[in-house]
Amino acid sequence: MLHVFKQGGGWKDSDGFEYTIKAINPSDRVKFLEDGWYTSLENAKAIQLDESDYGVDGGEYERDLRDKIKALGGKPAGRSSIERLEQQLADLESKEGQE
């Protein structure tokens, strides 16, 4: 079993960060990561800090990444970091280039 974490929920750490934790089958890892879950509590907290500093909207660049992913048939996760979106787009573009 693999533990995944997401902001919000019934658990609270010593800093007051509220989160949800699930034990999943490792074969479901990609599905959960694409749906905004993280493999560590530290990563889930880092996303919360980024959003509080910069707001939920990542700006035009994030919207552009999401639009390109959708145009290539991908599904960007709602709370993905810019780095994750960039990687997802690169993966989709490389797949399309191989076809």
Secondary structure, 3 states (H helix, E strand, C coil): CEEEEEEEEEEECCCCCEEEEEEECHHHHHHHHHCCCECCHHHHHHHHHHHHHHCCCCCHHHHHHHHHHHHCCCCCCCCCCHHHHHHHHHHHHHHHHHC
